[in-house]
Amino acid sequence: MSDMKQDALDYHSDPQPGKLSIEVTTPAETSRHLSLAYSPGVAEPVRAIAANPEDAFKYTIKGNLVAVVSNGSAILGLGNLGSLASKPVMEGKALLFKRFANVDAIDIEVDSSDIQEIVRTVELIAETFGGINLEDIKAPECFEIERQLIEKCNIPIFHDDQHGTAIVTVAGMLNALDIQGKDVAEAKLVCLGAGAAAISCARLLVAAGMKRENIVMLDRKGVIFNGREGVNQYKAEFANDVTRARTLEEAIDGADVFLGLSGPDQLSAEMLKRMADKPIVFACSNPDPEISPELALKTRDDVIMATGRSDYPNQVNNVLGFPFIFRGALDVRATRINEEMKLAAAYAIRDLAKEDVLPEIIEAYGVDDFTYGKEYIIPKPLDPRLLNRVAGAVARAAVETGVARADLPVIYRA
């Protein structure tokens, strides 16, 4: 096996440092070209935009440009390593935008932990872009930063650690419930973790039909309930006063679903045994899940298992969502990404998993087949149908909910 550490460093340094470059999209070979690109010709689109700001979408890159913004306070599973250290991740995010949805993206690292400084910085540059992807900003600051920016900006503001994770999780979980013969409205879920992703997952599951009282959320101190100390306003949204459970060991008894967004080895085999028949386990701590698939399947042969890892079936992978969500939002010049658009994306991902898998996808993954079932509840990221399915669903939802500023492109019309 190759040295992953050295391979990763080489990948980021050769043939030139980083993963991004800027390319010229119009001719720039003659004096005439330069006169059109800059002075005096550039004055014409300037005047047009000054007279009608919407013309910025017609004459500049704005309509296909996303800023990937971070302060590096929650980099992957590495923690707060600072804004500069987050740059390789943000460049990688920009690469994924381009690779999967042909969205131009540029990374912006903000060297501040102050909410108002970050909000003001992004607010001042937002006009440049068609959308803002917030990334790797720790909770609870990320909630307030996103909330304020949504209020202040007239373009989509999307914290992918929250909503991207939620969209893909909900898509896979709805399919897992379907396969296990469970009703989302009756299923009982234990969520270990109460950060940005966990709260967003719970919110979207409620929007998809899960009852709030059937969700038991735990943080490091145990079950979240009204009156417990150390519960901020965001965690309080999922304070559960129905259950008497106070620990994970107590809460997991009879649960249909375990959703882990916490840390490795938190769900023991004994806990898994106490879950309901045909349990569903989404162990999304990365790189080491809350319970290993090997142990889970050895303990319960009726379990459906998902993780955040690519080397196991049912990977909860944000790349199934964010490139296509922004693609759809940009294509109708949406002013925001609302709950209806998020849910539309989740349903589109859910539905694609039920369709026959293209032969080229099977070949790309080196397997005999993928069939909707316990080991295939989420589409593969390389499925080219994701682009039109998810982007189209998002664009249609934007138009239907009145946040679009442009007509639905023909390609997305049902």
C-alpha positions as CSV (number, residue, x, y, z in Angstrom):
1,M,0.0,0.0,0.0
2,S,1.3,3.4,-0.9
3,D,2.2,6.0,1.8
4,M,-1.0,8.0,1.9
5,K,0.6,10.8,3.9
6,Q,3.3,11.3,1.3
7,D,1.0,10.8,-1.6
8,A,-1.3,13.5,-0.3
9,L,1.5,15.9,0.2
10,D,2.8,15.2,-3.4
11,Y,-0.7,15.6,-4.8
12,H,-1.0,19.0,-3.3
13,S,2.5,20.2,-4.4
14,D,2.9,18.7,-7.9
15,P,2.9,19.8,-10.7
16,Q,2.3,23.1,-9.0
17,P,1.2,24.1,-5.5
18,G,-2.5,23.8,-4.7
19,K,-5.5,22.4,-6.6
20,L,-6.9,25.5,-8.4
21,S,-5.9,27.9,-11.1
22,I,-7.7,30.8,-13.0
23,E,-8.3,30.5,-16.7
24,V,-9.3,33.0,-19.3
25,T,-12.6,32.3,-21.0
26,T,-12.6,34.9,-23.8
27,P,-10.1,35.6,-26.5
28,A,-7.1,37.8,-25.4
29,E,-4.7,37.5,-28.3
30,T,-5.0,40.8,-30.1
31,S,-5.1,44.5,-29.3
32,R,-8.8,44.5,-30.2
33,H,-9.4,41.7,-27.7
34,L,-7.6,43.7,-24.9
35,S,-9.6,46.8,-25.8
36,L,-12.8,44.9,-25.3
37,A,-11.6,43.0,-22.2
38,Y,-10.4,46.1,-20.4
39,S,-10.3,49.8,-21.4
40,P,-12.2,51.3,-23.2
41,G,-14.6,48.4,-24.0
42,V,-15.2,47.3,-20.4
43,A,-17.0,50.6,-19.7
44,E,-20.1,49.3,-21.6
45,P,-20.9,46.4,-19.2
46,V,-20.0,48.7,-16.3
47,R,-22.7,51.2,-17.4
48,A,-25.2,48.4,-18.1
49,I,-24.7,46.9,-14.6
50,A,-24.9,50.4,-12.9
51,A,-28.3,50.9,-14.7
52,N,-29.5,47.3,-14.0
53,P,-27.7,45.3,-11.3
54,E,-29.2,42.1,-12.6
55,D,-27.0,42.5,-15.7
56,A,-24.1,41.4,-13.5
57,F,-25.4,37.9,-14.2
58,K,-25.3,38.5,-17.9
59,Y,-21.9,40.2,-18.2
60,T,-19.7,38.7,-15.4
61,I,-18.9,35.4,-13.8
62,K,-21.2,36.2,-10.8
63,G,-23.9,33.8,-11.8
64,N,-21.6,30.8,-11.7
65,L,-19.3,31.8,-8.9
66,V,-19.4,30.5,-5.3
67,A,-17.2,31.6,-2.4
68,V,-16.1,28.8,0.0
69,V,-15.7,30.6,3.3
70,S,-14.1,29.3,6.5
71,N,-12.2,30.5,9.6
72,G,-10.7,27.1,10.2
73,S,-12.4,26.6,13.6
74,A,-13.6,23.1,12.9
75,I,-11.5,21.6,10.1
76,L,-12.7,18.1,9.2
77,G,-12.1,16.1,12.3
78,L,-8.9,18.0,13.2
79,G,-10.5,20.8,15.2
80,N,-9.5,24.5,15.3
81,L,-6.2,24.8,13.4
82,G,-6.8,28.3,12.1
83,S,-7.9,29.9,8.8
84,L,-4.7,29.3,6.9
85,A,-4.6,25.6,7.7
86,S,-8.1,25.3,6.3
87,K,-7.0,26.4,2.9
88,P,-6.3,22.9,1.4
89,V,-9.8,21.8,2.5
90,M,-11.5,24.9,1.0
91,E,-9.5,24.5,-2.3
92,G,-10.7,20.9,-2.3
93,K,-14.3,22.0,-1.9
94,A,-13.8,24.3,-4.8
95,L,-12.4,21.4,-6.9
96,L,-15.5,19.3,-6.1
97,F,-17.8,22.2,-7.1
98,K,-16.1,22.3,-10.5
99,R,-15.7,18.5,-11.0
100,F,-19.3,17.6,-10.2
101,A,-21.4,20.6,-11.2
102,N,-19.2,22.9,-13.3
103,V,-19.6,25.6,-10.7
104,D,-16.6,28.0,-10.4
105,A,-15.6,28.4,-6.7
106,I,-12.9,30.2,-4.9
107,D,-11.8,29.7,-1.3
108,I,-11.7,32.6,1.2
109,E,-10.2,32.1,4.6
110,V,-11.2,34.7,7.2
111,D,-8.7,35.0,10.1
112,S,-11.1,35.7,12.9
113,S,-13.2,33.9,15.5
114,D,-15.4,36.9,16.0
115,I,-18.9,36.4,14.7
116,Q,-19.5,40.0,13.7
117,E,-16.2,40.3,12.0
118,I,-16.9,37.2,9.9
119,V,-20.4,38.3,9.1
120,R,-19.3,41.8,8.1
121,T,-16.4,40.5,6.0
122,V,-18.7,38.1,4.0
123,E,-21.4,40.7,3.7
124,L,-19.0,43.2,2.2
125,I,-17.8,40.8,-0.6
126,A,-21.1,38.9,-1.2
127,E,-22.0,41.0,-4.2
128,T,-19.2,39.4,-6.1
129,F,-20.7,36.0,-5.9
130,G,-23.8,34.0,-6.9
131,G,-23.7,32.0,-3.6
132,I,-21.7,31.5,-0.4
133,N,-20.7,28.1,1.0
134,L,-19.8,28.3,4.6
135,E,-17.5,25.5,5.7
136,D,-15.7,24.2,8.8
137,I,-16.9,26.8,11.2
138,K,-17.6,25.5,14.7
139,A,-20.9,25.4,16.5
140,P,-22.7,27.3,17.9
141,E,-21.0,30.3,16.1
142,C,-21.9,28.8,12.7
143,F,-25.6,29.0,13.3
144,E,-25.5,32.7,14.1
145,I,-23.1,33.5,11.2
146,E,-25.4,31.8,8.8
147,R,-28.5,33.3,10.2
148,Q,-27.2,36.9,10.0
149,L,-25.8,36.4,6.5
150,I,-29.1,35.0,5.2
151,E,-30.8,38.2,6.6
152,K,-28.2,40.6,5.1
153,C,-27.4,39.0,1.7
154,N,-29.5,38.5,-1.4
155,I,-27.8,35.3,-2.5
156,P,-27.8,31.7,-1.2
157,I,-25.9,31.3,2.1
158,F,-25.4,27.6,2.8
159,H,-23.4,26.0,5.7
160,D,-22.6,22.6,4.1
161,D,-21.5,21.0,7.4
162,Q,-25.1,21.5,8.6
163,H,-27.3,21.2,5.6
164,G,-25.3,19.1,3.1
165,T,-24.9,16.4,5.8
166,A,-28.6,16.6,6.6
167,I,-29.8,16.3,3.0
168,V,-27.7,13.2,2.3
169,T,-28.5,11.7,5.7
170,V,-32.2,12.2,5.2
171,A,-32.1,10.7,1.7
172,G,-30.4,7.6,2.9
173,M,-32.4,7.2,6.1
174,L,-35.7,7.4,4.3
175,N,-34.6,4.6,2.1
176,A,-33.3,2.6,5.1
177,L,-36.7,3.0,6.8
178,D,-38.5,1.9,3.6
179,I,-36.3,-1.2,3.3
180,Q,-36.7,-2.1,7.0
181,G,-40.5,-1.6,6.8
182,K,-40.6,1.3,9.2
183,D,-42.7,4.4,9.1
184,V,-40.8,7.7,9.4
185,A,-43.7,9.1,11.5
186,E,-43.4,6.3,14.0
187,A,-39.7,5.7,14.1
188,K,-37.7,6.4,17.2
189,L,-34.3,8.0,16.7
190,V,-31.4,8.4,19.0
191,C,-28.9,11.1,17.9
192,L,-25.5,11.1,19.5
193,G,-24.0,14.5,18.9
194,A,-25.6,17.9,19.2
195,G,-23.5,20.1,16.9
196,A,-24.3,21.8,13.7
197,A,-24.7,18.7,11.6
198,A,-26.8,16.8,14.2
199,I,-29.2,19.7,14.7
200,S,-29.6,20.2,11.0
201,C,-30.2,16.5,10.4
202,A,-32.9,16.5,13.1
203,R,-34.6,19.5,11.7
204,L,-34.7,18.1,8.2
205,L,-36.0,14.7,9.5
206,V,-38.8,16.5,11.2
207,A,-39.6,18.3,7.9
208,A,-39.6,14.8,6.2
209,G,-42.2,13.5,8.7
210,M,-40.4,12.3,11.8
211,K,-42.0,13.4,15.1
212,R,-39.9,15.7,17.2
213,E,-40.9,13.8,20.3
214,N,-39.5,10.6,18.8
215,I,-36.0,12.2,18.6
216,V,-33.7,11.8,21.6
217,M,-30.5,13.9,21.2
218,L,-27.4,13.6,23.4
219,D,-24.3,15.7,23.8
220,R,-21.3,15.0,26.0
221,K,-23.3,15.4,29.1
222,G,-26.1,13.0,28.1
223,V,-29.7,13.4,27.0
224,I,-30.9,16.9,26.3
225,F,-34.0,17.9,28.2
226,N,-35.6,21.1,29.4
227,G,-34.0,22.4,32.5
228,R,-30.7,20.7,32.1
229,E,-27.7,22.8,32.5
230,G,-25.4,23.6,29.6
231,V,-28.1,23.5,26.9
232,N,-27.8,26.4,24.4
233,Q,-30.7,27.7,22.4
234,Y,-29.9,25.4,19.4
235,K,-29.7,22.2,21.5
236,A,-32.9,23.3,23.3
237,E,-34.8,22.9,20.1
238,F,-34.5,19.1,20.6
239,A,-34.9,18.9,24.3
240,N,-37.0,15.8,24.9
241,D,-39.3,15.7,27.9
242,V,-41.1,12.5,26.9
243,T,-38.2,10.2,27.6
244,R,-36.9,9.4,31.1
245,A,-33.6,8.3,29.7
246,R,-30.5,10.3,30.7
247,T,-27.7,8.2,29.1
248,L,-27.0,6.6,25.8
249,E,-27.3,3.2,27.4
250,E,-30.8,4.1,28.5
251,A,-31.9,6.0,25.4
252,I,-30.9,3.3,22.9
253,D,-33.3,0.7,24.4
254,G,-35.9,0.0,21.7
255,A,-34.7,2.7,19.3
256,D,-35.3,2.1,15.6
257,V,-32.5,4.4,14.4
258,F,-29.1,5.5,15.8
259,L,-27.5,8.6,14.2
260,G,-24.0,9.2,15.3
261,L,-22.3,12.5,14.6
262,S,-19.9,12.4,17.6
263,G,-16.8,10.3,17.9
264,P,-15.3,6.7,17.4
265,D,-16.5,3.7,19.3
266,Q,-19.4,5.3,21.2
267,L,-22.0,2.6,20.3
268,S,-21.2,-0.7,21.8
269,A,-22.3,-4.1,20.6
270,E,-24.4,-4.4,23.8
271,M,-26.2,-1.2,23.0
272,L,-26.9,-2.3,19.4
273,K,-28.4,-5.5,20.8
274,R,-30.9,-3.5,22.7
275,M,-32.2,-1.6,19.6
276,A,-35.5,-2.6,18.0
277,D,-35.9,-5.3,15.3
278,K,-34.4,-4.3,12.0
279,P,-32.3,-1.4,13.4
280,I,-30.7,1.4,11.3
281,V,-27.3,2.7,12.3
282,F,-25.8,5.8,10.7
283,A,-22.3,5.9,12.3
284,C,-20.9,9.0,10.6
285,S,-17.9,9.9,12.8
286,N,-15.0,10.1,10.4
287,P,-12.6,8.4,9.9
288,D,-13.5,6.1,12.7
289,P,-17.3,5.5,13.1
290,E,-19.2,5.2,16.4
291,I,-19.3,1.4,15.7
292,S,-17.4,-0.4,13.0
293,P,-19.5,-2.0,10.3
294,E,-17.8,-5.3,11.0
295,L,-18.8,-5.3,14.7
296,A,-22.3,-4.0,13.9
297,L,-23.0,-6.8,11.3
298,K,-21.5,-9.4,13.5
299,T,-23.8,-8.3,16.3
300,R,-27.0,-7.9,14.3
301,D,-27.6,-9.4,10.9
302,D,-30.8,-7.4,10.5
303,V,-29.0,-4.0,10.7
304,I,-28.7,-1.5,7.9
305,M,-25.4,0.3,8.4
306,A,-24.1,3.6,6.9
307,T,-20.9,5.5,7.6
308,G,-19.0,8.5,6.4
309,R,-16.4,6.3,4.8
310,S,-15.9,5.4,1.1
311,D,-14.6,1.9,1.8
312,Y,-17.9,0.7,3.2
313,P,-21.4,0.5,1.6
314,N,-23.8,3.4,2.2
315,Q,-21.4,6.3,2.4
316,V,-23.0,9.5,3.7
317,N,-21.1,11.9,1.4
318,N,-21.8,15.6,1.1
319,V,-20.6,15.6,-2.5
320,L,-24.0,14.0,-3.4
321,G,-25.6,17.3,-2.4
322,F,-23.8,20.6,-2.3
323,P,-22.5,20.9,-5.9
324,F,-25.9,20.1,-7.4
325,I,-27.8,22.2,-4.8
326,F,-25.8,25.3,-5.7
327,R,-26.1,24.4,-9.4
328,G,-29.8,24.4,-9.2
329,A,-29.9,27.6,-7.1
330,L,-27.5,29.4,-9.4
331,D,-29.4,28.4,-12.5
332,V,-32.5,30.2,-11.3
333,R,-30.6,33.0,-9.6
334,A,-32.1,32.1,-6.2
335,T,-31.9,34.6,-3.4
336,R,-31.6,31.8,-0.8
337,I,-31.7,28.0,-0.2
338,N,-34.8,27.4,1.8
339,E,-36.2,24.3,3.6
340,E,-38.3,23.3,0.6
341,M,-35.2,23.3,-1.7
342,K,-33.2,21.2,0.9
343,L,-36.0,18.7,1.1
344,A,-36.4,18.5,-2.6
345,A,-32.7,17.7,-2.9
346,A,-33.0,14.9,-0.3
347,Y,-36.0,13.4,-2.1
348,A,-34.2,13.5,-5.4
349,I,-31.2,11.7,-4.0
350,R,-33.5,9.2,-2.2
351,D,-35.4,8.4,-5.4
352,L,-32.3,8.0,-7.6
353,A,-31.1,5.1,-5.3
354,K,-34.2,3.1,-6.3
355,E,-33.4,3.2,-10.0
356,D,-31.2,0.8,-12.0
357,V,-27.6,1.8,-11.7
358,L,-25.8,2.7,-14.9
359,P,-23.3,0.1,-16.2
360,E,-20.5,2.7,-16.2
361,I,-21.0,3.3,-12.5
362,I,-20.8,-0.4,-11.7
363,E,-17.6,-0.6,-13.8
364,A,-16.1,2.4,-12.2
365,Y,-16.5,0.9,-8.7
366,G,-15.3,-2.6,-9.8
367,V,-18.3,-4.5,-8.6
368,D,-20.8,-6.9,-10.2
369,D,-23.9,-4.8,-9.4
370,F,-25.6,-2.3,-7.2
371,T,-29.2,-3.0,-6.2
372,Y,-31.5,-1.0,-4.0
373,G,-31.3,-2.8,-0.7
374,K,-29.5,-2.9,2.7
375,E,-26.1,-2.2,1.1
376,Y,-27.3,0.4,-1.4
377,I,-29.5,3.1,0.1
378,I,-27.6,6.1,-1.3
379,P,-26.5,6.7,-4.9
380,K,-22.8,6.8,-5.8
381,P,-21.2,10.2,-6.2
382,L,-20.0,9.4,-9.7
383,D,-23.6,8.8,-10.9
384,P,-24.0,11.5,-13.7
385,R,-27.7,11.6,-13.2
386,L,-27.3,13.4,-9.9
387,L,-26.6,16.7,-11.7
388,N,-30.0,17.1,-13.4
389,R,-32.0,15.2,-10.8
390,V,-30.8,17.1,-7.7
391,A,-30.2,20.5,-9.4
392,G,-33.5,20.3,-11.2
393,A,-35.4,19.5,-8.0
394,V,-33.7,22.4,-6.2
395,A,-34.4,24.8,-9.1
396,R,-38.0,23.8,-9.3
397,A,-38.5,24.2,-5.6
398,A,-36.9,27.7,-5.8
399,V,-39.3,28.7,-8.5
400,E,-42.3,27.3,-6.7
401,T,-41.4,29.0,-3.4
402,G,-40.8,32.4,-5.0
403,V,-37.1,32.7,-4.3
404,A,-36.0,32.5,-7.9
405,R,-35.1,35.6,-10.0
406,A,-34.9,33.7,-13.3
407,D,-37.2,31.3,-15.2
408,L,-36.7,27.6,-14.9
409,P,-34.2,26.4,-17.5
410,V,-35.7,24.1,-20.1
411,I,-33.4,21.2,-19.0
412,Y,-35.1,21.2,-15.6
413,R,-38.7,21.3,-16.8
414,A,-40.5,18.1,-16.1
